[in-house]
């Protein structure tokens, strides 16, 4: 449903006016405008705020603070607090449900976690394929990881687990707690809902996660042929590590390290 507020205003001249009401809360503002036939003197008017707008903008601790009557000099200041539960209002389309949790998993029992899993709750109105875009930061705005997850969802409230690879967290060298800087819900590349600073995880140390696989290079069969004004170096290099090696650079020095 919607939020309907009866407000008393007083106008001097009767007429048809465009009346706009302003509602604020949680550092956000929404407005609703309608034409009203007003008589002179004090009277009640009905301001109807969209429940979908309230829900999507997450207007909490709401205050009706202004009514403007266009085409006149009427501005009515209010400080009228309104008490409601955000879940009293229904969104018209799928959206984030604003419930989150997190935990880690250690698959091989070596006291190092392979994944940080963040559960994201969603309220789905239309079944289909959805995408979650998330960004993970440290408490002091240090970048950790961007995550993109596409999943097929049915209708209703449900939880989508988002896996953050522990090696990415280790590579960032950023300790938790971690901040979900933003969460974006999309369907067919259309953005349905966005929440910033959505959630803060439990505290973790980056070195409590698995390290990335590293290369281990071994040089063998070194052959040097010196010419009058050049040196030809032939080197065989093998990687006995578990991680790939890219952009290998070899420096050659003489006995004087020159």
DAMO-V230193 format. One record per residue. N is the residue number from 1. SS is DSSP state (a for helix, b for strand, c for the rest). PHI is phi as a letter, one per 40 degrees, with the letter a starting at -180 (NA if undefined). BURIAL is I if it has 9 or more other ideal C-beta (glycine too) atoms within 8 Angstrom, else O. Layout:
{{N;SS;PHI;BURIAL} {N;SS;PHI;BURIAL}}
This chain:
{{1;c;NA;O} {2;c;b;O} {3;b;b;I} {4;b;b;O} {5;b;b;I} {6;b;c;O} {7;b;b;I} {8;b;c;O} {9;b;b;I} {10;b;b;O} {11;b;b;I} {12;c;c;O} {13;c;b;O} {14;c;c;O} {15;b;i;O} {16;b;c;O} {17;b;b;I} {18;b;c;I} {19;b;b;I} {20;b;b;I} {21;b;b;I} {22;b;b;I} {23;b;b;I} {24;b;b;I} {25;b;i;I} {26;c;f;O} {27;c;g;O} {28;b;b;I} {29;b;b;O} {30;b;b;I} {31;b;a;O} {32;b;b;I} {33;b;b;O} {34;b;a;O} {35;b;c;O} {36;b;b;O} {37;b;c;O} {38;b;b;I} {39;c;c;O} {40;c;c;O} {41;b;h;O} {42;b;c;O} {43;b;a;I} {44;b;c;O} {45;b;b;I} {46;b;b;O} {47;b;b;I} {48;b;b;I} {49;b;c;I} {50;c;c;I} {51;a;c;I} {52;a;c;I} {53;a;c;I} {54;a;c;I} {55;a;c;I} {56;a;c;I} {57;a;c;I} {58;c;f;I} {59;c;c;I} {60;c;b;O} {61;c;f;O} {62;b;c;I} {63;b;b;I} {64;b;c;I} {65;b;b;I} {66;b;a;I} {67;b;b;I} {68;b;b;I} {69;b;b;I} {70;b;c;O} {71;c;g;O} {72;c;a;O} {73;c;b;O} {74;b;c;I} {75;b;b;O} {76;b;b;I} {77;b;c;O} {78;b;b;I} {79;b;a;O} {80;b;c;I} {81;b;c;O} {82;b;b;I} {83;c;b;O} {84;c;a;O} {85;c;c;O} {86;a;d;I} {87;a;c;O} {88;a;c;O} {89;c;b;I} {90;c;b;O} {91;c;c;I} {92;c;c;O} {93;c;b;O} {94;c;d;I} {95;b;a;I} {96;b;c;I} {97;b;c;O} {98;b;g;O} {99;b;b;O} {100;b;b;I} {101;b;a;O} {102;b;a;I} {103;b;a;O} {104;b;b;I} {105;b;b;O} {106;c;b;I} {107;c;c;O} {108;c;b;O} {109;c;f;O} {110;c;b;O} {111;c;g;O} {112;c;b;I} {113;b;c;I} {114;c;c;I} {115;b;a;I} {116;b;b;I} {117;b;b;I} {118;b;b;I} {119;b;c;I} {120;b;b;I} {121;b;c;I} {122;b;b;I} {123;b;b;I} {124;b;b;I} {125;c;c;O} {126;c;b;O} {127;c;c;O} {128;b;i;O} {129;b;c;I} {130;b;b;I} {131;b;b;I} {132;b;b;I} {133;b;b;I} {134;b;b;I} {135;b;b;I} {136;b;b;I} {137;b;b;I} {138;b;c;I} {139;c;c;I} {140;c;b;O} {141;c;g;O} {142;c;c;O} {143;b;c;I} {144;b;b;I} {145;b;a;I} {146;b;b;O} {147;b;b;I} {148;b;b;O} {149;b;b;I} {150;b;b;O} {151;b;a;I} {152;b;c;O} {153;b;b;I} {154;c;c;O} {155;c;c;O} {156;b;h;O} {157;b;c;O} {158;b;a;I} {159;b;b;O} {160;b;b;I} {161;b;c;O} {162;b;b;I} {163;b;c;O} {164;b;b;I} {165;b;c;I} {166;a;c;I} {167;a;c;I} {168;a;c;I} {169;a;c;I} {170;a;d;I} {171;a;c;O} {172;a;c;I} {173;c;f;O} {174;c;b;I} {175;c;c;O} {176;c;c;I} {177;c;c;I} {178;b;b;I} {179;b;b;I} {180;b;c;I} {181;b;c;O} {182;b;a;I} {183;b;b;I} {184;b;b;I} {185;b;b;I} {186;b;b;I} {187;b;b;I} {188;c;f;O} {189;c;g;O} {190;b;c;O} {191;b;c;O} {192;b;c;I} {193;b;a;I} {194;b;b;O} {195;b;b;I} {196;b;b;O} {197;b;f;O} {198;b;c;I} {199;b;a;I} {200;b;b;O} {201;c;c;I} {202;c;c;O} {203;c;c;O} {204;c;b;I} {205;c;c;O} {206;a;c;I} {207;a;c;O} {208;a;c;I} {209;b;b;I} {210;c;c;I} {211;c;c;O} {212;c;c;O} {213;c;c;O} {214;c;b;O} {215;c;c;I} {216;c;a;O} {217;b;c;I} {218;b;b;O} {219;b;c;O} {220;b;a;O} {221;b;f;O} {222;b;c;I} {223;b;b;O} {224;b;b;I} {225;b;b;O} {226;b;c;O} {227;c;b;O} {228;c;c;O} {229;c;b;O} {230;c;a;O} {231;b;b;O} {232;b;b;O} {233;b;b;I} {234;b;b;I} {235;b;b;I} {236;b;b;O} {237;b;b;I} {238;b;b;O} {239;b;b;I} {240;c;b;O} {241;c;c;I} {242;c;c;O} {243;c;b;O} {244;c;c;O} {245;c;b;O} {246;c;b;O} {247;c;f;O} {248;c;c;O} {249;c;b;O} {250;c;b;O} {251;c;b;O} {252;c;b;O} {253;c;b;O} {254;c;c;O} {255;c;c;O} {256;c;c;O} {257;c;f;O} {258;c;b;O}}
